Amino acid sequence: MSAFSTISLRAVCVAVFIAAAALSLPAQTRVVPPANKYAPADDVKLGLEAAAQARKQLPLLDDRVVADWVDRVGRRLVAAIPPELQHSEFKYSFEEVNQKEINAFALPGGPMFLNRGMITAAKSEGEVAGVMGHELAHVFLRHGTAQATKGERFQIGAVAGQVLGAIIGGAAGSIIAQGSQFGLGAYFMKFSREYESQADTMGAQLLARAGYDPREMANMFKTIQGEGGGNGPEWLSSHPDPGNRYQAILKESQSLRITGGVPPSDEFKNVQARLNTLPPAYTAEQIAQMQKAGSIANSPTDTATRTVQVSPPSSQYRTYRAGNLLRVSVPANWGSRGGKSTVTYTPDGAYFQRQSGTAFTHGVEIGLTQGTGNLARDTSELLRSFTQTNPGLRQQGGTTSDNLGGRVGYTTTLSNVSEVTGQNEVVELSTTQLRDGQVLYVIAVAPRQDASVYALAFRRIRQNLQISDR
């Protein structure tokens, strides 16, 4: 037999073996979302209201490296949601709470909050993904509004604060729910054992589809129980045990095939090491006291200032794709952060999540706005809009012609007082027009004392934009 025939025969044998192995796998459990009289838009409305309350009542962790990692894990899981359970209206987001206790919760429609204590307690990225997968399953199975469906007398649009109080629980939860019907929130969000079992099952399936070993989800329960101390972790108390969930998840895992696989990485260890260098997280009791005093210590708060130290722009560049429209080359030591209508590129330590929104001290933000077809007039209008929303912004000199991705554009230099550091900063607003009349703008920011160091990088970013709007 020729070598070619031998290889072909081996390939056929391997294919038959794989097919036989696939046939031997038990069928994965089919989960049917419970009855729900509400529209997905109702989930989104309720979740956004409760998330806004959470950001006011909880100390958010202000660390770019941790946030980027959590967001990447979350987006990987969201992308793996089965098509029949996806809801285009949902707005998934992932935020970290600077709280010691082991907890995590996801709100209807997509917002998720993950305690710092959950990340530091986990033994692997897969265990954190297990928590997030379980919470996401509650979201896309629409358990919140399914629970509400059972309570015909309740008005879903009036329970954001109560829902949040029920999820957080303990002293902090009682502060949030102060003056409202706390039992109402508990009714909506204390999921039944049936719903918990569904979230375990779908969470394990989601992990496998996303490339994680679903057994990591089972291991996560043991890790959390071992870290709970005398009273047990808050996460387990707010997620009633539907039975021997560890064994149930292991059994479900036997029916699952891991898709792709998450490449080996030290990123999770680096995130844990970074968290260990930060000041200690707040306890639930400390948070409750801050809530009573009206002084939640989000870092930085809207009135605080801080010293920011970042590395200078690298001489090496890397290119990011911003949708189908744009390719952006930025210093290799900068990362990207997408917003609702903008994308921001900054070095580590220069991007901040604040109660009033986001802010950055070094880097560029790129966005689109509607235009009239007259770039000079549109630029003037954009400047007027920015100065109205940023009282400290002042124009320094006139507007000059510039090159943005080989197109005619304008650049205006402004001064501002940073809301993060309280120090003077230089802001450059650059604009050019797209073929459909929209205005592409680039906002470049650097502290005044570092402006000369960043000027070359900003100019190179503008000139090397690759715009695809044909």
N, C-alpha and C positions, 0 to 999 in steps of 0.2 A: 504493500500500500504506500502511495506517495506521501511525502511530508504534508502536502496540502490537504490530502484526504484525511490524514490523522488529525490535523488541527481542526478541520471542519467537524469531524466526528466528536472531538472533545468539546467544541463549542456547543454542538447539539446536546450532548450529555449535560453540560452545565446548565443550558437553558431549560432542559427537562427537570433537572434537580431544583432550580429556582421556582419553576412553575409548581412543582409538587410541594415545595415548602410553603408557597403562597396559599395553595389549596388547603394545607394543614392548619393554617391560622384560623382560630375561631372568629366568628363575626363580631365586629365591635358593636357596642350597645347603641341602639338608635334612641336619641333623645328628642322628644317632641316638645316644643315650647308650650307652656301652659296657656289656657284661655286668657284673652286680654281684650278688653273693650276699648282700650286707649290706642291712639295713633302713635307711631314712633316719634312724631313731633312733640307729643306730650312728654315722652321720656326726656327728650332734649331740653325742653323748657324747665322741667323739674330739676334735672341734673345741673344745668347752668346756674339756676337760682341757688341751689344748695352749694355748688362749688364757689360761688361768689361769697357766700357766708363762711365757707371753710377758710378762704384766703384771708378773711378779716379776723377769724377767731383762732387760727393756728399759726405757730411760728414756722414759716417755710424755710427750708434749708437753702442757703444762697451759695451754691457751689456749681460752677459750670461743668467740671469734669464728671461729677456724680450725675448731674442732670442729663448730660449727653448720653452717658451709659444707660441710665434707666430708660431714656427715650428710645434708644436703639433696641433694647430688649422689648419694650412695649410695642414699637412699630413692627418688629419681626412677628410678634404674636398676632397683632391686628391683621397683618397681611395673610395670616394662616386661617382666619375665620372662614368656615365653609361658606360658599357663595349663597346657599339658601338661607343663611342666618345673618348675612350682611345687611346693614341698613345704611343707605347712602346719607341719610340725615344725621347720623350719629357723629359726634365731634369728640374723638378720643384724644385725651391729653394725660400727661403723667407728671406729677409734681411730688416733691419730697418734703416731708414734715420733719423738722428738727426736734423730734421727740424720742425719748429713750425707750418707751414701751414698744413691744412687738405688736404692730398693728398695720393694717392696710384696708382701704375701702375704695370701692368704685361706685360712682353715682349713676343713675339712669342716664342714658344718652352718651356716656363715655368718659367723663372726668374721673381720674384715679389719683388717689393720694397714698403714698407709701412712706411709712415711718422709717426714720434713720435706723431705729432699733431693729427693724426687720432685716435691713441690709447687713448690719454688723453681726446679727445672729446666724445668718445663713452660712452654710458650708460650701456653697458653689453658686454659680450663676443660674444653674438649672433649678436650684431650690427657690431662688427669688422669682424666676420665671414661673415656677409652680404656683406661688401665691398670686402672681399677676394673672396667670391663666385662669385660675379659679375665679378671681374677681371679674375678669373679662367675660367669663361664661355667664355670670349673673347679669351682665349688661346685655349681651346679644341675645340671651334667652328672655330678656325683658322681665326679669323676676320682680323688679320694683313695682311696675305698673300692673303686672299680673297679680301681685299681692293686693294692690289697690282695687283691682277689679272685684275682689271678694267683699270689699267694703263700700257698697253702693252709696252710703250716706256721706262719704267723705269727698271733699273737693280737692282734687289733686294739685291745683295751681296755688294752694295756700299752705303748703307743708314743708317748704324748703328748709327752714330753720329747725323744725321738729325732726325731719328726716336726718339732718346732720347730727343733731343731739342724740338721736337713737343709735346712730352708727358709732359715734365716738364713745358714748357711754361714760360711766364713772363720774368723777367730779367735774371734769371738763364738759361732758355732755350735759350735765344738769345746768351748767352756766349758760351754755348755748341755748338750751330749751327754756330758759327762765322766762316766765310770763306767758308761756304757750302750753298747749296740750301735749305734754311729753309722750303720753301714751299713744298719741296719733302717729308720731314718727316711729315708735317701736312697732306699731301695728304694720306699717308699711315695710320696714326694713329688717325686722327680725325674721329672716327667712325660715320656712318650714324645713323639716328634715328631708322632705321630698326635693325641695329646691336645692338644698345643700348637696344631696346625692347627685342631682343633675349637674351641678357646677363642678363637682369632683370628676364626674365622668367626662363631661365636655372639656374640662380643663386639661385632663390627661390627653384626650384626643387632640386638643389644640397644641399642646407641647410637642407631640409626635409630628404633627403637620409642620411645625415651625423648626424642626430639626433637633429638639431637645429629647433626652431620654425621659419618657413619662414617669419612670420609677423615681425620678428626682422629686416629683410632686409628692409621692408617698413618703420619701425621706424627709421632706419639708415638715410634715406633721410631727415626726419624731424629734426633729431639731427644735421646733417651736415648743413642744411639750417639755423638752429638756431644759429650755431656757426660761421657763415660766415662773420658777420659784414657787412660793407657797400658794399664791392665788391663781396661778395660771395666766397665760398671756391674754390680753384683751382680744386679740384676733380670734382665738378659739372660743372665748365666751360669747362673742357676737356671731359665731358661725357654728350653730349646734351640730354635734356629731350625729350623722345619720346612721351610725352603726360602726362596725370595724372598717373605717374608711381606709386605713393603711392596706389591709388585705384586699379590699374592694378595688382600690386603684391598681395594686399589683396584678390582680386578675384581669382588669381591663387592659393593662399594659401588654398582656400576652397576645391580645388581638390586634395590636397596633404596629405599624411599620413606620420607623422614623424616616422622615423625608429629608434628604440632603445631609443634614448634620451641621451643628454649629462648629466652626473651625476652632481648634485649641487656641487659647489666648490667656494672657496674664492680666487682662483688663479688670476682671472681677477682683483679683487680689490687690491690684493697684488702687481700685476704688476703696476697698476696705482699709488699706494702708493710709489713704488720704483722709478718710473719715477719722482715723485714729489720731491724726495730727490736729484736728479741729478742736475748738473748745467743747466741753461736754454738752450733750444734748439735754434739753429740758425734760423734766418728768411731768407726768399728767398733773400732779399736784401743783407744780410750779406754773404750768400753763393755766390752770384754773385760777390761781392767784393773780396772774397777769390779766386774765380776762375780767376778773372782778375790778381790777384797777384801771381797766381800759388801756393797757399798755403792752399789747402783744409785741414781742421783741423780734419781729422779722428783721433780718440783718442784710442790708441796712434798712432801717425804717425810713418812712418818707421824709423825716426831718433830720435824720442822722447823716454825718459825713464820715468818710473813712479814707485811710491811706491805701492806695492801689499800686501794686508793683507787678509789672509784667515784663516779659522778655522783649527786646527790640525785634523788629521785623527780620525774619530770616532772609538770607540772600537767595535761598532756593524757593521755588514757587510750585504750587500744585493747583490743579484745575478742578472746579466743582461745576456740576450742571444744575442750573436753576430752572426746573421745568423743561419745556421744549424750546423756550425762547432764548436762553442765555447760557453761555459758558463764562465762568469767572475765574481768573487766575489770581491767587492771593499768596502771601508768604506761607511757606510750608508749616510754620508753627502756629497758624491760625486755624480755627475750626468754624463750622457753619451752624447757624441756628435759624430755622424757619419760623416765621410768624404767620398771621392770617393773610397778609397781603404783601409782606416784605421778607427778605432774607438778610441775615446779618453775619458778617465774618469778623471774628475778633480773636486775639490771642487769649490763652487761658488766663482766667482771673479778671477779665475786663468786661464780662457780661453779667448783668444783675436782674433777677426777678424781684419786682417790688410790688407793694400793695397797689400802687397807682399804675402799674404796667411794667415794662422792661426798660432798661437803660444800659448803655455801654460807654466806656471811657476811652477806649482805643479801638479803631477798626472802621469798617464801612457797613452801611445799610443800603440795600438796593430795593427799589420798589417801582410801582407803576401808578399813574394817575391819569384821569381823563384830560384830554387836551382839546384845544379849539382849532388846531392847525397852524397857529402862530406861536412859535417856540418862545420868542422874546416875551410875549404877553403871558404865556402859560408859566414861564419861569418867574415872572414878577408875582403872579397870583400864588404860586407855590411858596415863594418867600413870604408873602403876606400871611398865608395860612400857617406856616411854621412859626413865625414870630408871634402870632396870636396865641398859639398853644404852648409856646416857650417864652415866657415874659422876659427872661434874661438874655435872649438872643438879639444880637445887634450886628448890623451889616458893617463891614470894614472895607471901605472903598467901593469901587464899581464892579459890574459884572463883565467878565472878559470871555473872549472866544476860546473854545477848547476842543479837543479831539476825544470823542468817546467811541471806541471801537471802530475808528475810521470814519465816523460821522461828525458832522458839524454839531457843536454843542456849546453850552455856556457853563462857566464856573464862577461862583460868588463866594468870597471868603467872609465868614462871620465870626463873632466872638460870643462866648456863652459862659455861664457859671454852671459847672457840673452839679447835677442834683445828687450825685453819688459822693464826690470828694469835696464839694464846696469850693473848688479851685477853678481858675480861669482855664478855658479850653478853646482851641481853634476848631471851627467847623467849616467844611467846604461843601457847598451844595452844587452839584453838577447835573446838567440836564441835556437830553437829546430827544428827538422826536422819532417815533416808530411810524411805519408805513400806514397803520390804521388810525393815526392821529394821536394815539396815546403818548404820554411823556414818560420816558424812563429816567429815573433820578438816582443819583448816588450821593449819599451823605457820608462824608469822611470826618472822623472825630479823633482828636489827640489833645492831651494836655499842652498848654502853651509852651512849657519848658521842653517838651519833646517834639514839638511841631516840625522842626527842621529834620529830625530823624525819620519822621513818618511821611514827609512831603513826597519824597521820591517814590515810596511804595504806593501812595495814593495815586500819583500820576500814572505809574505803570499799570495799576489796576484799571483805571479809566481807559487808557489807550489800548489795552489788550482785551477788552470786552469782545466777545464773539456773539453777535446778535443775529438770531435766525427768525425773521418775521416776514419772510416772503410768502 
